[in-house]
Amino acid sequence: MAGGESVVPLTTFQRAVLKVLSAYQDAKSGYLAGGAALHFAPDSLRYSRDLDFFHDSVERVADAFAADRGRLEAAGCTVEVTISQPGFVRAVVRRGADATLIDWAHESAWRFMPLVRIEEGGFLLHPVDLAVSKLLALVGRNEPRDFVDVLYVHAHVLPLGALCWAAVGKDPGFSPRSLLEMLKRRGQYRSEDFARLDLVVPIDLIATKESWRAALDAAEGFILTAPPEQIGCLYWSTASQHFLMPSPDLATASDVVPHFGRPGGVLPNLVDANEPE
């Protein structure tokens, strides 16, 4: 939406808006989520046309919007509200030829990890929570942009099977198997569906569909063998210090520990489960 600007994961104007708003952020004042939070990565596949700020209560949405509106207008922006209802505000923010959509919305505080803070964007959802949320978004709506984002997090954050397994913790109305079956109905897109997105590079439709089928197959193998008593968790490797999708022989290894979410998120155990403290 920015005039005369090359396609990059976040536009110069979006980054300027984030700089204005993040200067006043704290962990209780909201955080960036959605596609834009993913697109700070230099290897991101697309850039987002909006910025999504989430808050842990309906009341905080209204308070945050009022405060942010004043800060944006003080920075020379105009703020045109297009939707305003309890727990959700959408506005078009403009300055000169540049514009972006911003959403202020209510979202549950339940997550796997605490928020992270980066210098240029303030507080963001942790990548694993972004990935889980993106998977649930694709389940709920058949949008090409969500499909592109899920393929990105599958390759760069956590494999699809581990995301299906963990997503049940965030939304207990599903099972990993039901999520996978719904995801099997996704991916049936045509080239023109992706042409409407602002992509860093064009989508190779054949290679993308092959990658999607491989991700689904690997996810099914994991879901069929993962310990059912650990449903809804992530898996943290104390040896490699990152989240992973363990193979069947590693699912019960001493250095792979289940990590469950809670309101506000929690850091994982940093030592082996069987190691004396």
C-alpha positions as CSV (number, residue, x, y, z in Angstrom):
1,M,0.0,0.0,0.0
2,A,3.0,2.3,-0.1
3,G,3.6,4.4,-3.1
4,G,6.6,3.6,-5.3
5,E,8.1,1.2,-2.8
6,S,9.8,-2.1,-3.6
7,V,8.2,-5.3,-2.2
8,V,9.9,-6.2,1.1
9,P,8.6,-8.1,4.1
10,L,7.6,-4.9,5.9
11,T,7.3,-1.5,4.2
12,T,9.3,1.5,5.3
13,F,6.1,3.1,6.4
14,Q,5.0,0.1,8.5
15,R,8.4,0.1,10.2
16,A,8.0,3.9,10.9
17,V,4.6,3.2,12.4
18,L,6.0,0.4,14.6
19,K,8.8,2.7,15.8
20,V,6.2,5.3,16.9
21,L,4.0,2.8,18.7
22,S,6.7,0.5,20.2
23,A,8.3,3.5,22.0
24,Y,5.4,3.4,24.4
25,Q,4.9,-0.3,24.7
26,D,5.2,-2.5,27.7
27,A,4.3,-6.2,28.1
28,K,0.8,-5.1,29.3
29,S,0.0,-2.7,26.5
30,G,-0.3,-5.2,23.7
31,Y,1.9,-6.9,21.2
32,L,2.3,-7.4,17.4
33,A,1.0,-10.7,16.0
34,G,-0.3,-12.0,12.7
35,G,1.5,-11.9,9.4
36,A,3.4,-8.7,10.0
37,A,5.1,-10.2,13.1
38,L,6.4,-13.1,10.9
39,H,7.7,-10.8,8.3
40,F,10.5,-9.3,10.3
41,A,12.5,-12.3,9.1
42,P,14.8,-11.5,6.2
43,D,13.8,-14.7,4.5
44,S,10.1,-14.1,4.7
45,L,8.1,-15.0,1.6
46,R,5.7,-12.1,1.6
47,Y,4.8,-8.8,3.3
48,S,1.6,-8.0,5.1
49,R,-0.7,-5.2,4.2
50,D,-1.7,-4.7,7.9
51,L,-0.4,-4.6,11.4
52,D,-2.2,-6.6,14.0
53,F,-2.0,-5.5,17.7
54,F,-3.5,-7.9,20.2
55,H,-4.6,-7.2,23.8
56,D,-5.5,-9.5,26.6
57,S,-8.9,-7.8,27.4
58,V,-11.7,-6.0,25.5
59,E,-11.1,-2.9,27.7
60,R,-7.5,-2.7,26.8
61,V,-8.3,-2.7,23.1
62,A,-10.3,0.6,23.5
63,D,-7.6,2.2,25.7
64,A,-4.7,1.1,23.4
65,F,-6.5,2.4,20.3
66,A,-7.1,5.8,21.9
67,A,-3.5,6.2,23.0
68,D,-2.1,4.9,19.7
69,R,-4.3,7.2,17.7
70,G,-3.0,10.2,19.6
71,R,0.7,9.1,19.1
72,L,0.2,8.5,15.4
73,E,-1.5,11.8,14.8
74,A,1.3,13.6,16.7
75,A,3.7,11.9,14.3
76,G,1.9,13.4,11.3
77,C,-0.4,10.5,10.4
78,T,-4.1,10.5,9.8
79,V,-6.2,7.8,11.3
80,E,-9.4,6.8,9.5
81,V,-11.5,4.3,11.5
82,T,-13.3,1.7,9.3
83,I,-14.6,-0.7,12.0
84,S,-15.1,-0.1,15.7
85,Q,-16.8,-2.6,18.0
86,P,-16.1,-4.0,21.5
87,G,-12.8,-5.8,21.3
88,F,-11.9,-4.8,17.8
89,V,-10.9,-1.6,16.0
90,R,-9.6,-1.3,12.4
91,A,-8.2,1.9,10.9
92,V,-6.3,3.0,7.8
93,V,-3.3,5.0,8.8
94,R,-1.8,7.4,6.2
95,R,1.0,9.8,5.9
96,G,1.6,11.4,2.5
97,A,1.4,8.7,-0.2
98,D,1.9,5.8,2.3
99,A,-0.7,3.9,4.1
100,T,-1.3,0.7,6.1
101,L,-4.2,-1.0,7.8
102,I,-3.9,-1.5,11.6
103,D,-6.1,-3.8,13.7
104,W,-6.4,-3.5,17.5
105,A,-8.0,-6.7,18.7
106,H,-8.7,-8.9,21.8
107,E,-7.0,-12.2,22.0
108,S,-6.6,-14.8,24.8
109,A,-3.5,-14.4,26.9
110,W,-2.9,-18.2,26.6
111,R,0.3,-19.0,24.8
112,F,3.3,-21.3,25.0
113,M,6.0,-18.8,25.4
114,P,6.3,-15.3,26.9
115,L,6.3,-12.3,24.6
116,V,9.6,-11.3,23.0
117,R,10.8,-7.8,22.4
118,I,12.8,-6.6,19.5
119,E,14.2,-3.1,19.0
120,E,12.3,-2.2,15.9
121,G,8.9,-3.8,16.7
122,G,8.3,-3.7,20.4
123,F,6.6,-6.8,21.9
124,L,5.8,-9.7,19.5
125,L,4.4,-13.1,19.9
126,H,7.1,-15.7,20.1
127,P,7.7,-17.5,16.8
128,V,6.2,-20.8,18.0
129,D,3.0,-19.0,19.1
130,L,2.9,-17.1,15.8
131,A,3.2,-20.5,14.0
132,V,0.5,-22.2,16.0
133,S,-1.9,-19.2,15.5
134,K,-1.1,-19.2,11.7
135,L,-2.0,-22.9,11.5
136,L,-5.3,-22.4,13.3
137,A,-6.0,-19.4,11.0
138,L,-5.5,-21.7,7.9
139,V,-7.8,-24.3,9.4
140,G,-10.5,-21.6,9.9
141,R,-10.3,-19.9,6.6
142,N,-9.0,-21.0,3.2
143,E,-6.8,-18.0,2.4
144,P,-3.7,-18.2,0.2
145,R,-1.8,-15.8,2.4
146,D,-2.3,-18.2,5.4
147,F,-1.2,-21.1,3.3
148,V,2.0,-19.3,2.3
149,D,2.7,-18.4,5.9
150,V,2.1,-21.9,7.2
151,L,4.5,-23.3,4.6
152,Y,7.0,-20.7,5.8
153,V,6.7,-21.6,9.5
154,H,6.8,-25.3,8.6
155,A,10.2,-24.8,7.0
156,H,11.6,-22.2,9.4
157,V,10.0,-22.5,12.8
158,L,8.4,-25.9,13.5
159,P,7.2,-28.7,11.2
160,L,3.5,-29.1,10.5
161,G,3.0,-32.2,12.6
162,A,4.3,-30.5,15.8
163,L,2.1,-27.5,15.1
164,C,-1.0,-29.7,14.8
165,W,-0.1,-31.4,18.0
166,A,0.5,-28.2,19.9
167,A,-2.5,-26.3,18.5
168,V,-4.8,-28.5,20.4
169,G,-3.4,-27.0,23.6
170,K,-4.5,-23.5,22.3
171,D,-7.9,-24.7,21.0
172,P,-9.0,-27.9,22.8
173,G,-12.0,-28.1,20.5
174,F,-9.8,-29.9,18.0
175,S,-7.7,-33.0,17.9
176,P,-4.4,-33.2,16.0
177,R,-6.0,-35.7,13.6
178,S,-9.0,-33.4,13.0
179,L,-6.7,-30.5,12.3
180,L,-4.7,-32.5,9.9
181,E,-7.8,-33.7,8.0
182,M,-9.0,-30.1,7.6
183,L,-5.5,-29.1,6.4
184,K,-5.7,-31.8,3.7
185,R,-8.5,-29.7,2.2
186,R,-6.1,-26.7,1.8
187,G,-3.5,-26.2,-0.8
188,Q,-5.8,-26.4,-3.8
189,Y,-4.9,-23.0,-5.2
190,R,-4.2,-21.7,-8.6
191,S,-1.4,-19.3,-9.7
192,E,-3.8,-16.3,-9.8
193,D,-4.7,-16.9,-6.1
194,F,-1.0,-16.1,-5.2
195,A,-0.8,-13.3,-7.8
196,R,-3.0,-11.2,-5.5
197,L,-0.4,-11.4,-2.7
198,D,2.6,-9.2,-2.3
199,L,5.3,-11.9,-2.5
200,V,9.1,-11.5,-2.3
201,V,9.5,-14.0,-5.1
202,P,6.8,-15.7,-7.3
203,I,5.3,-19.0,-6.0
204,D,6.4,-22.2,-7.9
205,L,3.0,-23.9,-7.8
206,I,4.2,-27.4,-8.6
207,A,7.1,-27.3,-6.0
208,T,4.8,-25.7,-3.4
209,K,2.2,-28.5,-3.8
210,E,4.9,-31.1,-3.5
211,S,6.2,-29.5,-0.3
212,W,2.6,-29.4,1.1
213,R,2.0,-33.1,0.4
214,A,5.3,-34.0,2.0
215,A,4.5,-31.8,5.1
216,L,1.1,-33.5,5.4
217,D,2.6,-37.0,5.1
218,A,5.3,-36.2,7.8
219,A,2.6,-34.7,10.0
220,E,0.5,-37.8,9.8
221,G,3.4,-40.0,10.7
222,F,4.2,-37.9,13.8
223,I,0.6,-37.7,15.0
224,L,0.1,-41.5,14.8
225,T,3.1,-42.2,16.9
226,A,3.3,-39.3,19.4
227,P,2.4,-40.2,23.1
228,P,-1.4,-39.4,23.5
229,E,-0.9,-38.4,27.1
230,Q,1.2,-35.4,25.9
231,I,-1.4,-34.1,23.4
232,G,-1.4,-30.3,23.2
233,C,2.3,-29.7,24.0
234,L,5.4,-28.6,22.2
235,Y,8.6,-30.5,22.5
236,W,11.8,-28.8,23.7
237,S,15.2,-30.3,23.2
238,T,17.4,-29.5,26.2
239,A,20.4,-30.7,24.2
240,S,19.9,-28.4,21.2
241,Q,17.9,-25.7,23.0
242,H,15.1,-25.4,20.6
243,F,11.6,-26.7,19.8
244,L,11.4,-29.7,17.4
245,M,9.2,-32.4,16.1
246,P,10.8,-35.5,17.6
247,S,11.0,-38.7,15.6
248,P,9.3,-41.8,17.3
249,D,12.5,-42.9,18.8
250,L,13.2,-39.5,20.3
251,A,9.7,-38.7,21.6
252,T,10.6,-40.3,25.0
253,A,14.3,-39.4,25.0
254,S,15.5,-37.8,28.2
255,D,16.6,-34.6,26.5
256,V,13.2,-34.1,24.8
257,V,10.7,-32.7,27.2
258,P,7.0,-31.7,26.7
259,H,6.3,-28.0,27.0
260,F,2.7,-26.9,27.8
261,G,1.3,-23.4,27.5
262,R,-0.5,-21.3,30.0
263,P,-1.8,-17.7,30.3
264,G,1.2,-15.4,29.6
265,G,3.4,-18.2,28.4
266,V,6.3,-19.9,30.2
267,L,9.9,-20.6,29.5
268,P,10.8,-24.2,28.8
269,N,12.8,-26.5,31.2
270,L,16.5,-25.8,30.4
271,V,17.9,-29.1,31.8
272,D,17.2,-32.8,31.1
273,A,14.1,-34.1,32.8
274,N,16.2,-36.9,34.4
275,E,19.2,-34.7,35.3
276,P,19.6,-33.9,39.0
277,E,19.5,-30.1,39.9
